[in-house]
Amino acid sequence: MALSDQQLERYARHILMPEIGGAGQQKLMNAKVLVIGAGGLGSPVLMYLAAAGIGTIGIVDDDSVDLSNLQRQIIHATDDIGRAKAVSAKETIAGLNPDVDVVVYEERFSAGNSARIIADFDLVVDGSDNFTTRFLVNDSCYLAGKTLVSAAINRFDAQLSTYKAHLGNEYPCYRCIFPEAPPPGTVPTCAEAGVMGALCGTLGSLQANEVIKEITGAGTSLAGQLLIVDGLDTTFRKVKVRPDPKCALCSDQATITDLSAHAA
């Protein structure tokens, strides 16, 4: 389907770039992307994916907007305090780009619902704020054959990568780098240690950039590399990461074949 005159104007700055062009914009408009979490990372991800014209965006979040969220969760406003984050985010997206179809899941992402939710989407973005969910999302995406763009942030430190081990053993999954979650209490949460709001915007924007690259085929995939960001030093470095030949999820010696461990 050809782009309308209004779409040609809205996405003109994408279409001008040969790496995207009209064909790439069509791919974005046909894509279905699931974003887990409408918080610090999810907010900029959702806004930039909507602005880019992603055809269908899913939002998974069972939380409501709190005053302390507004320092970084820019998709919500003061008037949204007390409202469901997923609903607030959907309304903001509608105001930004009404052509985007938004599917809301006002529920916590879990072993019981992950397969159902993920099935309808091409690619998943993890904007969660805890290790339990990150491992569940990674395992769910691998088992469902979905590419995952995942980021994490704490205080001034952050990391980002793309995981698509389901496409070949040359790619690592999240567990290849982080085999298991640290013991409870050893890594402070953002609520305990704080988080730089502006850095959430930086990482969320980079997540959206990687999603657009994966959909359009532009540039070089971040799969197989881990981007490490030091916000205090303003340094970015990429570390090459390889598949773990003994990974519990994606290796020939895998012991994780379903999500039963997450259901405990």
C-alpha positions in Angstrom: 0.0 0.0 0.0 1.4 3.4 -1.0 1.9 6.0 1.7 -0.6 8.8 1.8 0.3 12.4 1.3 0.0 13.0 5.1 2.3 10.0 5.8 4.8 11.1 3.3 5.0 14.4 5.1 5.0 12.9 8.6 7.8 10.5 7.9 9.7 12.7 5.4 12.9 12.8 7.4 13.0 8.9 7.5 12.1 8.6 3.8 15.0 10.9 2.8 17.5 8.5 4.3 18.5 5.8 1.9 19.0 3.3 4.8 15.2 3.6 5.4 13.4 5.2 2.5 9.9 4.5 1.6 10.3 0.7 1.7 11.7 0.9 5.2 9.0 3.2 6.4 6.4 0.7 5.1 8.1 -2.0 7.1 7.9 0.1 10.2 4.2 0.8 9.6 3.6 -2.9 9.2 5.5 -3.9 12.3 4.2 -5.1 15.6 6.3 -4.3 18.6 5.7 -5.2 22.3 7.0 -3.0 25.0 7.2 -4.4 28.5 7.0 -1.6 31.0 5.7 2.0 30.5 8.2 3.5 33.0 11.6 5.1 32.7 12.8 3.2 29.7 9.4 2.3 28.3 8.4 6.0 28.1 10.9 7.2 25.5 10.8 3.8 23.7 7.0 4.1 23.3 7.1 7.7 22.2 9.9 7.3 19.6 8.4 4.1 18.2 5.0 5.8 17.9 6.7 8.8 16.3 8.5 6.5 13.8 5.1 5.0 12.8 5.3 1.5 14.1 1.9 0.1 13.1 1.0 -1.8 16.2 2.5 -1.2 19.7 1.7 -3.4 22.7 2.1 -2.1 26.2 2.4 -4.4 29.2 2.2 -2.7 32.6 0.0 -3.4 35.6 1.2 -0.3 37.6 -0.3 3.1 38.1 1.3 6.5 37.8 2.9 7.9 40.9 4.3 11.3 41.6 7.8 9.9 42.0 7.6 8.5 38.4 7.4 11.8 36.7 11.1 12.7 37.2 11.8 10.2 34.3 8.6 8.6 32.9 7.9 11.3 30.4 5.0 9.6 28.7 2.9 10.5 31.8 1.8 13.9 33.1 0.8 15.2 36.6 -2.8 14.8 35.7 -2.2 11.1 35.2 -1.3 10.3 38.8 -3.3 7.4 40.0 -4.2 6.2 36.5 -3.0 3.0 34.9 0.3 3.5 33.2 -0.6 1.5 30.2 -3.8 3.5 29.6 -2.0 6.8 30.2 0.7 5.8 27.7 -1.9 4.8 25.1 -3.5 8.2 25.3 -0.2 10.0 24.9 0.6 8.0 21.9 -2.8 8.7 20.4 -2.1 12.4 20.7 1.4 12.0 19.1 0.4 9.7 16.2 -3.2 8.6 15.8 -2.3 6.1 13.1 -0.6 3.8 15.6 -2.7 0.9 16.9 -2.0 0.5 20.6 -2.9 -2.8 22.4 -2.9 -2.5 26.2 -2.2 -5.3 28.7 -3.0 -4.1 32.2 -1.3 -7.1 33.8 2.0 -8.2 35.1 4.1 -10.1 32.5 4.3 -13.6 33.8 5.1 -17.2 32.9 1.4 -17.7 32.6 0.6 -15.0 30.1 3.9 -14.5 28.3 3.3 -16.9 25.4 -0.2 -15.4 24.8 1.0 -11.8 24.8 4.2 -12.3 22.8 2.6 -14.4 20.1 1.1 -11.5 18.2 4.2 -9.4 18.0 7.3 -9.4 15.8 9.8 -8.0 18.3 9.9 -7.3 22.0 11.4 -4.4 24.0 12.2 -5.0 27.6 11.9 -1.9 29.8 11.4 -3.7 33.1 13.2 -2.7 36.3 14.0 -6.0 37.9 16.1 -9.2 37.3 13.1 -11.5 37.6 11.3 -10.0 34.7 14.4 -9.6 32.6 15.2 -13.3 32.8 11.5 -14.2 32.1 11.4 -11.9 29.1 14.6 -13.3 27.7 13.5 -16.9 28.2 10.1 -16.2 26.7 11.5 -14.5 23.6 14.0 -17.2 22.9 11.4 -20.0 23.3 8.9 -18.0 21.1 11.5 -17.1 18.5 11.3 -13.4 19.0 14.1 -10.8 18.8 14.5 -8.9 22.1 16.0 -5.4 22.6 16.8 -5.1 26.3 18.2 -2.3 28.5 18.8 -1.8 32.2 19.7 1.2 34.2 20.7 2.0 37.8 21.9 5.4 39.1 24.2 6.6 36.3 25.1 3.2 34.9 23.3 1.5 32.0 23.6 -1.3 29.4 21.9 -2.3 26.2 21.9 -5.1 23.7 19.8 -7.0 21.2 19.3 -10.7 21.7 18.3 -13.1 18.9 19.9 -16.4 19.7 16.9 -18.1 18.1 18.3 -17.1 14.7 21.5 -18.9 15.1 24.2 -20.1 17.5 26.4 -17.2 16.6 24.2 -14.9 18.7 24.2 -15.0 22.5 21.1 -14.7 24.7 20.8 -12.7 27.9 21.7 -15.7 29.9 24.9 -16.2 28.0 26.1 -12.9 29.6 24.2 -13.1 32.9 23.6 -16.8 33.7 21.5 -16.1 36.7 20.1 -13.2 38.8 22.3 -11.9 41.6 21.2 -12.9 45.1 18.3 -10.9 46.5 19.5 -7.7 48.2 22.9 -7.5 46.6 22.0 -5.1 43.9 19.9 -2.1 45.0 16.8 -1.2 43.1 16.2 2.2 41.5 13.8 2.9 44.4 16.6 2.2 46.8 19.6 3.7 45.0 18.0 6.3 42.6 18.2 6.7 38.9 19.1 9.6 36.6 16.0 10.5 34.7 17.7 11.9 31.7 19.8 8.7 31.3 16.5 6.8 31.0 15.7 8.9 28.0 19.1 8.2 26.5 18.8 4.5 26.8 15.2 4.3 25.8 15.9 6.3 22.7 18.8 3.9 21.9 16.4 1.0 22.4 14.0 2.6 19.9 16.9 3.1 17.5 17.9 -0.6 17.7 14.2 -1.6 17.1 14.0 0.5 14.0 17.3 -1.0 12.7 16.1 -4.5 13.3 12.9 -3.9 11.4 14.3 -2.0 8.5 17.7 -3.8 8.3 19.5 -0.5 8.5 23.0 -0.5 9.9 24.7 -3.1 12.1 22.7 -5.1 14.6 23.8 -4.8 18.3 23.4 -8.5 18.7 26.6 -10.0 20.0 27.7 -6.8 21.6 26.9 -5.2 24.9 26.8 -1.4 25.1 27.9 -0.1 28.5 27.1 3.5 29.4 28.6 5.5 32.2 26.5 8.6 32.6 28.8 10.3 35.1 31.8 9.9 32.9 29.8 10.3 29.7 31.4 7.2 28.2 30.0 4.6 25.8 31.8 1.4 25.1 30.8 -1.8 23.3 32.0 -5.2 24.5 31.8 -8.2 22.2 29.9 -11.0 23.8 29.8 -14.6 22.6 27.3 -17.4 23.1 28.0 -19.5 26.2 28.5 -23.1 25.0 27.0 -24.2 28.3 24.1 -21.7 28.4 21.1 -23.2 30.2 18.8 -21.7 27.6 20.3 -21.5 24.1 23.2 -24.0 24.0 23.2 -27.7 23.0 23.3 -28.4 26.7 20.2 -26.4 27.5 18.3 -27.4 30.6 15.6 -24.7 30.2 13.0 -25.8 27.7 9.9 -24.1 29.1 8.9 -21.4 31.6 8.1 -23.8 34.5 10.9 -22.4 36.6 9.4 -18.9 36.4 6.0 -20.2 37.6 7.3 -21.2 41.0 
